[in-house]
Amino acid sequence: MLRANRVENKLYFIKKGVVRAYAITAEGETTFWFGVEGDAVISMKSYILSQSGYEDIELLEDCVLYEIDLTNLKTLYTKDIHIANWGRKLAEQELLKTEERLINQQFLTATERYEALISNRPDIIQRVQLTYVASYLGMSAVSLSRIRAGVK
């Protein structure tokens, strides 16, 4: 859907489906975000700085998406204060999600991260391949399997 090392010029909204954002590292793919119905899908680096993003974003299910060109969106920002405020709120919400994820990775144990995910986003466990979930949680698939067996 979106590719790393490219300036992306679209914003998408998920009406139906699941997507994931990941980065290619020396160890392989590292998943760092899942999007579901109602979420915006965007390369923030492209959006804010008009620079190449670092993430790949792929569809994990058949999706229905709404699309808007970023140039058109930014024009709307200049013409309508309500849309401009919506854009600000969107960026603020994405910042909070990023902050929460960073804090969880730094201060929670692997089991606590898994428990937080099933508490806050139970649909992800049901809809996403466990390999991607393990990567998102910062652990191996084997570790995730052990944690899941212990949490049940």
ZIURMO-V502579 format. One line per field, one symbol per residue. ss: DSSP state (H for helix, E for strand, - for the rest). phi: phi as a letter, one per 30 degrees, with the letter a starting at -180 (. if undefined). psi: psi as a letter, one per 20 degrees, with the letter a starting at -180 (. if undefined). Layout:
# ZIURMO-V502579
ss->???
phi->???
psi->???
This chain:
# ZIURMO-V502579
ss->-E-------EEEEEEE--EEEEEEE--EEEEEEEE----EE--HHHHHH------EEEE----EEEEEEHHHHHHHHHH-HHHHHHHHHHHHHHHHHHHHHHHHHHH--HHHHHHHHHHH-HHHHHH--HHHHHHHH---HHHHHHHHHHH-
phi->.bbdibdcbbcbbddbjbbbcbbdbddkccdbabcbejdccaddddddchcedcccbbdcbdbcbcbbddddddddedcbdddddddddddddddddddddddeddccdedddddddddcbdddddccededdeeedibdddddedddddde
psi->gqqqkqopkqpqpohpaprqprqprhibpopjqpqapiqqoqohggggikrpriqqpqpirpqpqqqpphggghghhihohghghggghghgghgggggggggghhiqrgghgghgghghlhhghhiqphghggghikrrhgggggghhhh.
